[in-house]
């Protein structure tokens, strides 16, 4: 079952990826000689690429303690599904060609690694807070039992 926290995480990732895509397209438009014009449908396509790229993250969110092998396999499956969704939509929308394939691949990898690192940092912070609360509780318990 999908929790509220999972939905929030997916929506947050979609917003971050949309922002990164808009920045990438804007920078590419400034650097390249040819002008890039986007209409309303193109802006909706950006949002669809962002949202489709975050859906595979539901594989990883809220997982219980898995073995190392299962975790690695899930990460590999997540990467394959994410890359397939992103590049499939980019090809479908005809936004990728031989000239921009290298830049697009690099941007995909940068966003993917940054998003994964963000999720890992967030989970480590939450675990640290939880451990601090547990230690504070145990310290309080130990002080009251000593009397």
N, CA, C and O of each residue as an XYZ file, in Angstrom:
588
protein
N       0.839     -1.175      0.000
C       0.000      0.000      0.000
C       0.888      1.243      0.000
O       1.925      1.276      0.662
N       0.480      2.240     -0.731
C       1.249      3.475     -0.860
C       0.840      4.422      0.265
O      -0.343      4.708      0.451
N       1.831      4.904      1.011
C       1.547      5.788      2.140
C       1.567      7.251      1.709
O       1.983      7.588      0.601
N       1.103      8.112      2.621
C       1.129      9.548      2.355
C       2.564     10.025      2.174
O       2.845     10.871      1.325
N       3.466      9.474      2.978
C       4.877      9.864      2.901
C       5.457      9.514      1.530
O       6.260     10.276      0.991
N       5.070      8.389      0.967
C       5.538      7.996     -0.362
C       5.048      8.971     -1.423
O       5.804      9.366     -2.311
N       3.790      9.353     -1.330
C       3.217     10.298     -2.296
C       3.900     11.654     -2.172
O       4.207     12.291     -3.180
N       4.141     12.100     -0.933
C       4.833     13.374     -0.721
C       6.235     13.334     -1.318
O       6.672     14.295     -1.951
N       6.931     12.233     -1.118
C       8.284     12.106     -1.647
C       8.287     12.130     -3.171
O       9.132     12.783     -3.783
N       7.347     11.422     -3.781
C       7.255     11.400     -5.245
C       6.952     12.793     -5.782
O       7.551     13.219     -6.770
N       6.028     13.505     -5.143
C       5.691     14.852     -5.595
C       6.858     15.825     -5.392
O       7.097     16.688     -6.237
N       7.579     15.692     -4.286
C       8.749     16.534     -4.056
C       9.825     16.269     -5.102
O      10.430     17.201     -5.632
N      10.059     14.996     -5.394
C      11.029     14.652     -6.438
C      10.591     15.191     -7.796
O      11.415     15.691     -8.561
N       9.303     15.091     -8.096
C       8.802     15.601     -9.374
C       9.018     17.105     -9.479
O       9.380     17.606    -10.544
N       8.802     17.825     -8.390
C       9.038     19.278     -8.401
C      10.520     19.592     -8.597
O      10.869     20.492     -9.362
N      11.386     18.859     -7.913
C      12.834     19.075     -8.063
C      13.290     18.772     -9.485
O      14.086     19.517    -10.057
N      12.796     17.702    -10.043
C      13.196     17.320    -11.394
C      12.639     18.307    -12.416
O      13.321     18.639    -13.385
N      11.416     18.777    -12.214
C      10.856     19.789    -13.116
C      11.712     21.047    -13.096
O      12.000     21.619    -14.147
N      12.118     21.478    -11.910
C      12.977     22.658    -11.792
C      14.304     22.435    -12.507
O      14.776     23.310    -13.234
N      14.904     21.272    -12.305
C      16.180     20.981    -12.963
C      16.026     20.941    -14.483
O      16.893     21.430    -15.207
N      14.932     20.363    -14.968
C      14.702     20.316    -16.415
C      14.512     21.707    -17.003
O      15.046     22.016    -18.067
N      13.750     22.544    -16.307
C      13.540     23.907    -16.797
C      14.861     24.665    -16.831
O      15.138     25.383    -17.792
N      15.680     24.511    -15.791
C      17.003     25.149    -15.790
C      17.876     24.622    -16.923
O      18.547     25.396    -17.605
N      17.866     23.304    -17.124
C      18.665     22.701    -18.193
C      18.226     23.221    -19.556
O      19.061     23.593    -20.380
N      16.923     23.246    -19.792
C      16.412     23.719    -21.079
C      16.714     25.202    -21.255
O      17.059     25.639    -22.353
N      16.586     25.978    -20.182
C      16.895     27.399    -20.258
C      18.362     27.660    -20.556
O      18.692     28.503    -21.390
N      19.242     26.934    -19.872
C      20.681     27.099    -20.119
C      21.030     26.653    -21.530
O      21.810     27.307    -22.222
N      20.451     25.538    -21.952
C      20.710     25.059    -23.308
C      20.204     26.066    -24.333
O      20.841     26.252    -25.370
N      19.073     26.721    -24.071
C      18.551     27.734    -24.983
C      19.425     28.963    -25.048
O      19.541     29.581    -26.106
N      20.046     29.335    -23.935
C      20.937     30.496    -23.906
C      22.254     30.181    -24.612
O      22.784     31.016    -25.345
N      22.780     28.977    -24.391
C      24.078     28.597    -24.954
C      23.997     28.321    -26.454
O      24.900     28.692    -27.204
N      22.926     27.677    -26.888
C      22.838     27.324    -28.307
C      22.466     28.541    -29.152
O      21.883     29.512    -28.671
N      22.819     28.449    -30.398
C      22.553     29.552    -31.324
C      21.072     29.609    -31.689
O      20.480     30.686    -31.748
N      20.488     28.455    -31.929
C      19.072     28.430    -32.330
C      18.191     28.689    -31.119
O      18.468     28.197    -30.025
N      17.156     29.443    -31.310
C      16.236     29.759    -30.228
C      15.310     28.594    -29.952
O      14.926     27.866    -30.868
N      14.954     28.416    -28.702
C      14.032     27.363    -28.308
C      12.722     28.020    -27.904
O      12.703     28.916    -27.060
N      11.628     27.574    -28.509
C      10.321     28.117    -28.182
C       9.465     26.998    -27.596
O       9.348     25.919    -28.178
N       8.873     27.269    -26.445
C       8.026     26.288    -25.788
C       6.625     26.846    -25.655
O       6.428     27.988    -25.240
N       5.656     26.024    -26.013
C       4.254     26.382    -25.840
C       3.688     25.681    -24.619
O       4.414     25.042    -23.858
N       2.399     25.809    -24.446
C       1.740     25.200    -23.304
C       1.859     23.692    -23.268
O       2.098     23.112    -22.209
N       1.692     23.043    -24.425
C       1.801     21.581    -24.470
C       3.211     21.128    -24.136
O       3.400     20.100    -23.486
N       4.204     21.894    -24.579
C       5.585     21.536    -24.274
C       5.866     21.641    -22.774
O       6.598     20.820    -22.220
N       5.294     22.636    -22.127
C       5.467     22.765    -20.679
C       4.803     21.600    -19.946
O       5.329     21.111    -18.946
N       3.657     21.160    -20.439
C       3.011     19.989    -19.844
C       3.830     18.724    -20.090
O       3.837     17.819    -19.256
N       4.511     18.657    -21.214
C       5.386     17.517    -21.488
C       6.541     17.476    -20.500
O       6.955     16.395    -20.082
N       7.072     18.646    -20.116
C       8.143     18.694    -19.113
C       7.649     18.091    -17.798
O       8.348     17.300    -17.166
N       6.446     18.470    -17.400
C       5.880     17.947    -16.157
C       5.648     16.442    -16.270
O       5.874     15.708    -15.308
N       5.199     15.976    -17.440
C       4.964     14.532    -17.604
C       6.262     13.750    -17.542
O       6.291     12.657    -16.975
N       7.339     14.281    -18.110
C       8.645     13.613    -18.019
C       9.100     13.572    -16.570
O       9.603     12.547    -16.109
N       8.931     14.661    -15.852
C       9.340     14.711    -14.446
C       8.563     13.711    -13.608
O       9.146     12.969    -12.817
N       7.251     13.691    -13.778
C       6.423     12.791    -12.980
C       6.685     11.330    -13.335
O       6.756     10.481    -12.446
N       6.829     11.032    -14.622
C       7.097      9.651    -15.032
C       8.444      9.171    -14.512
O       8.618      7.984    -14.235
N       9.400     10.090    -14.378
C      10.715      9.685    -13.886
C      10.722      9.429    -12.387
O      11.645      8.790    -11.882
N       9.718      9.910    -11.664
C       9.679      9.683    -10.223
C       8.849      8.464     -9.827
O       9.000      7.966     -8.711
N       7.997      7.982    -10.686
C       7.151      6.839    -10.334
C       7.932      5.586     -9.930
O       7.510      4.892     -9.005
N       9.059      5.269    -10.590
C       9.790      4.080    -10.150
C      10.352      4.180     -8.732
O      10.747      3.166     -8.157
N      10.395      5.375     -8.165
C      10.918      5.509     -6.802
C       9.997      4.854     -5.777
O      10.402      4.620     -4.639
N       8.766      4.558     -6.174
C       7.873      3.847     -5.266
C       8.388      2.442     -4.949
O       7.977      1.839     -3.958
N       9.287      1.921     -5.790
C       9.922      0.632     -5.500
C      10.790      0.702     -4.250
O      10.905     -0.274     -3.509
N      11.392      1.847     -4.022
C      12.389      1.974     -2.959
C      11.849      2.576     -1.675
O      12.388      2.321     -0.598
N      10.796      3.367     -1.773
C      10.302      4.097     -0.609
C       9.524      3.159      0.308
O       8.687      2.376     -0.142
N       9.816      3.256      1.586
C       9.081      2.496      2.580
C       9.415      1.019      2.636
O       8.646      0.232      3.188
N      10.543      0.631      2.076
C      10.936     -0.774      2.114
C      11.454     -1.116      3.500
O      12.130     -0.308      4.136
N      11.141     -2.294      3.957
C      11.675     -2.775      5.228
C      13.119     -3.198      4.988
O      13.635     -3.090      3.876
N      13.740     -3.662      6.009
C      15.139     -4.090      5.892
C      15.237     -5.236      4.889
O      14.770     -6.345      5.147
N      15.841     -4.956      3.765
C      16.061     -5.970      2.748
C      17.524     -6.399      2.807
O      18.373     -5.701      3.362
N      17.791     -7.545      2.232
C      19.178     -7.978      2.158
C      19.930     -7.073      1.188
O      19.324     -6.364      0.385
N      21.231     -7.107      1.272
C      22.063     -6.255      0.422
C      21.835     -6.567     -1.061
O      21.781     -5.656     -1.888
N      21.702     -7.850     -1.393
C      21.478     -8.252     -2.783
C      20.149     -7.706     -3.305
O      20.083     -7.187     -4.419
N      19.105     -7.824     -2.507
C      17.794     -7.321     -2.943
C      17.843     -5.811     -3.097
O      17.264     -5.269     -4.038
N      18.524     -5.123     -2.192
C      18.645     -3.662     -2.288
C      19.361     -3.269     -3.577
O      18.930     -2.341     -4.262
N      20.438     -3.957     -3.915
C      21.186     -3.662     -5.145
C      20.330     -3.946     -6.376
O      20.329     -3.165     -7.327
N      19.599     -5.064     -6.360
C      18.725     -5.399     -7.485
C      17.600     -4.375     -7.637
O      17.245     -4.006     -8.757
N      17.044     -3.919     -6.523
C      16.002     -2.892     -6.589
C      16.550     -1.578     -7.128
O      15.882     -0.904     -7.912
N      17.757     -1.207     -6.716
C      18.368      0.016     -7.237
C      18.622     -0.092     -8.736
O      18.398      0.864     -9.479
N      19.093     -1.268     -9.183
C      19.327     -1.465    -10.617
C      18.009     -1.414    -11.392
O      17.936     -0.799    -12.455
N      16.971     -2.060    -10.860
C      15.658     -2.022    -11.508
C      15.098     -0.601    -11.525
O      14.505     -0.173    -12.515
N      15.289      0.123    -10.428
C      14.837      1.514    -10.363
C      15.536      2.360    -11.421
O      14.893      3.154    -12.107
N      16.851      2.193    -11.555
C      17.602      2.951    -12.550
C      17.115      2.629    -13.960
O      16.933      3.535    -14.774
N      16.906      1.356    -14.253
C      16.464      0.938    -15.587
C      15.070      1.493    -15.891
O      14.832      2.006    -16.984
N      14.160      1.392    -14.936
C      12.803      1.907    -15.149
C      12.796      3.428    -15.305
O      12.076      3.971    -16.143
N      13.603      4.109    -14.491
C      13.666      5.568    -14.577
C      14.257      6.005    -15.909
O      13.713      6.885    -16.577
N      15.370      5.388    -16.295
C      15.993      5.733    -17.579
C      15.053      5.411    -18.734
O      14.959      6.183    -19.688
N      14.358      4.280    -18.659
C      13.411      3.921    -19.715
C      12.275      4.918    -19.833
O      11.885      5.294    -20.938
N      11.735      5.352    -18.681
C      10.641      6.329    -18.701
C      11.120      7.668    -19.267
O      10.452      8.269    -20.108
N      12.275      8.122    -18.801
C      12.777      9.428    -19.243
C      13.124      9.411    -20.723
O      12.625     10.233    -21.492
N      13.970      8.483    -21.120
C      14.412      8.468    -22.515
C      13.294      8.042    -23.465
O      13.260      8.474    -24.617
N      12.377      7.193    -22.987
C      11.228      6.833    -23.813
C      10.350      8.044    -24.127
O       9.929      8.242    -25.267
N      10.082      8.851    -23.094
C       9.279     10.051    -23.328
C      10.043     11.090    -24.147
O       9.453     11.770    -24.987
N      11.341     11.217    -23.912
C      12.127     12.177    -24.700
C      12.145     11.797    -26.183
O      12.081     12.666    -27.052
N      12.231     10.514    -26.462
C      12.188     10.054    -27.858
C      10.777     10.240    -28.419
O      10.611     10.670    -29.560
N       9.757      9.914    -27.611
C       8.373     10.078    -28.051
C       8.064     11.537    -28.381
O       7.403     11.828    -29.378
N       8.543     12.449    -27.541
C       8.304     13.879    -27.763
C       9.283     14.487    -28.766
O       9.202     15.675    -29.078
N      10.195     13.678    -29.263
C      11.214     14.104    -30.236
C      12.073     15.247    -29.691
O      12.385     16.200    -30.406
N      12.446     15.137    -28.426
C      13.292     16.145    -27.795
C      14.751     15.730    -27.764
O      15.610     16.524    -27.379
N      15.041     14.522    -28.154
C      16.413     14.047    -28.090
C      16.868     13.685    -29.499
O      16.145     13.035    -30.253
N      18.064     14.111    -29.833
C      18.663     13.752    -31.106
C      20.129     13.426    -30.842
O      20.583     13.474    -29.699
N      20.857     13.101    -31.883
C      22.258     12.697    -31.721
C      23.094     13.814    -31.115
O      24.021     13.553    -30.348
N      22.772     15.057    -31.456
C      23.556     16.194    -30.959
C      23.372     16.411    -29.462
O      24.333     16.714    -28.756
N      22.154     16.259    -28.981
C      21.887     16.538    -27.578
C      21.875     15.290    -26.697
O      21.613     15.389    -25.498
N      22.152     14.125    -27.267
C      22.091     12.880    -26.498
C      23.111     12.864    -25.356
O      22.787     12.428    -24.252
N      24.315     13.326    -25.602
C      25.340     13.327    -24.562
C      24.951     14.266    -23.425
O      25.046     13.892    -22.256
N      24.518     15.474    -23.753
C      24.112     16.428    -22.722
C      22.907     15.926    -21.939
O      22.837     16.087    -20.720
N      21.974     15.325    -22.636
C      20.778     14.812    -21.981
C      21.130     13.658    -21.049
O      20.606     13.575    -19.939
N      22.009     12.774    -21.493
C      22.432     11.660    -20.655
C      23.169     12.162    -19.418
O      22.935     11.668    -18.315
N      24.047     13.130    -19.593
C      24.759     13.697    -18.444
C      23.796     14.356    -17.465
O      23.928     14.184    -16.254
N      22.842     15.099    -17.975
C      21.861     15.749    -17.105
C      21.023     14.711    -16.374
O      20.730     14.873    -15.190
N      20.638     13.652    -17.064
C      19.878     12.578    -16.424
C      20.673     11.976    -15.269
O      20.144     11.790    -14.174
N      21.942     11.675    -15.518
C      22.770     11.081    -14.474
C      22.969     12.032    -13.297
O      22.948     11.602    -12.144
N      23.158     13.308    -13.575
C      23.320     14.293    -12.495
C      22.053     14.365    -11.646
O      22.127     14.344    -10.417
N      20.904     14.449    -12.288
C      19.645     14.516    -11.547
C      19.408     13.223    -10.776
O      18.976     13.260     -9.624
N      19.685     12.089    -11.395
C      19.455     10.799    -10.744
C      20.318     10.663     -9.497
O      19.825     10.289     -8.433
N      21.602     10.967     -9.628
C      22.518     10.846     -8.490
C      22.150     11.848     -7.398
O      22.175     11.507     -6.216
N      21.812     13.074     -7.777
C      21.438     14.085     -6.788
C      20.161     13.688     -6.042
O      20.083     13.840     -4.823
N      19.174     13.188     -6.759
C      17.927     12.777     -6.114
C      18.165     11.598     -5.178
O      17.629     11.571     -4.070
N      18.957     10.632     -5.608
C      19.246      9.477     -4.759
C      20.035      9.902     -3.522
O      19.764      9.431     -2.418
N      21.003     10.786     -3.706
C      21.795     11.275     -2.569
C      20.905     12.044     -1.597
O      21.057     11.914     -0.382
N      19.981     12.839     -2.121
C      19.050     13.565     -1.267
C      18.190     12.639     -0.431
O      17.983     12.879      0.759
N      17.689     11.578     -1.054
C      16.877     10.608     -0.313
C      17.700      9.895      0.757
O      17.221      9.676      1.870
N      18.928      9.535      0.424
C      19.785      8.866      1.405
C      20.126      9.787      2.566
O      20.114      9.358      3.719
N      20.431     11.049      2.275
C      20.719     12.006      3.347
C      19.500     12.209      4.238
O      19.617     12.299      5.460
N      18.344     12.277      3.620
C      17.110     12.438      4.387
C      16.874     11.241      5.295
O      16.510     11.414      6.458
N      17.074     10.046      4.791
C      16.855      8.863      5.621
C      17.880      8.787      6.749
O      17.551      8.349      7.851
N      19.126      9.211      6.486
C      20.140      9.211      7.546
C      19.796     10.235      8.624
O      19.984      9.968      9.810
N      19.291     11.414      8.221
C      18.890     12.424      9.205
C      17.739     11.923     10.071
O      17.739     12.115     11.287
N      16.757     11.277      9.437
C      15.638     10.740     10.199
C      16.096      9.646     11.161
O      15.627      9.581     12.297
N      17.005      8.793     10.713
C      17.527      7.741     11.582
C      18.316      8.339     12.742
O      18.236      7.843     13.866
N      19.070      9.391     12.480
C      19.845     10.048     13.539
C      18.916     10.663     14.579
O      19.158     10.535     15.780
N      17.847     11.335     14.123
C      16.874     11.905     15.058
C      16.216     10.820     15.900
O      16.032     10.981     17.106
N      15.867      9.725     15.257
C      15.237      8.629     15.972
C      16.185      8.054     17.019
O      15.772      7.777     18.145
N      17.450      7.872     16.654
C      18.433      7.355     17.607
C      18.642      8.316     18.767
O      18.802      7.875     19.905
N      18.644      9.630     18.502
C      18.775     10.614     19.574
C      17.599     10.525     20.541
O      17.782     10.597     21.756
N      16.405     10.369     20.005
C      15.228     10.253     20.868
C      15.265      8.970     21.696
O      14.911      8.976     22.876
N      15.688      7.884     21.081
C      15.791      6.615     21.812
C      16.829      6.733     22.915
O      16.590      6.290     24.038
N      17.982      7.327     22.609
C      19.028      7.497     23.622
C      18.557      8.403     24.756
O      18.837      8.131     25.923
N      17.848      9.475     24.422
C      17.320     10.367     25.454
C      16.330      9.627     26.348
O      16.325      9.811     27.565
N      15.497      8.796     25.742
C      14.544      8.014     26.524
C      15.268      7.050     27.452
O      14.920      6.942     28.628
N      16.284      6.342     26.927
C      17.034      5.390     27.740
C      17.792      6.093     28.862
O      17.868      5.577     29.977
N      18.353      7.264     28.576
C      19.059      8.012     29.608
C      18.105      8.434     30.721
O      18.455      8.377     31.899
N      16.909      8.855     30.349
C      15.903      9.233     31.341
C      15.478      8.023     32.162
O      15.324      8.118     33.379
N      15.292      6.902     31.507
C      14.916      5.670     32.201
C      16.019      5.246     33.163
O      15.730      4.847     34.291
N      17.265      5.323     32.742
C      18.383      4.922     33.590
C      18.519      5.827     34.814
O      18.858      5.359     35.900
N      18.255      7.118     34.639
C      18.326      8.044     35.764
C      17.250      7.752     36.795
O      17.518      7.836     37.993
N      16.047      7.414     36.369
C      14.963      7.152     37.322
C      15.128      5.808     37.993
O      14.673      5.636     39.124
N      15.764      4.843     37.337
C      15.951      3.506     37.962
C      17.096      3.529     38.953
O      17.149      2.679     39.842
N      17.995      4.457     38.832
C      19.137      4.534     39.742
C      18.731      4.970     41.136
O      19.448      4.709     42.102
N      17.596      5.629     41.250
C      17.158      6.120     42.561
C      16.511      5.006     43.265
O      16.056      5.173     44.396
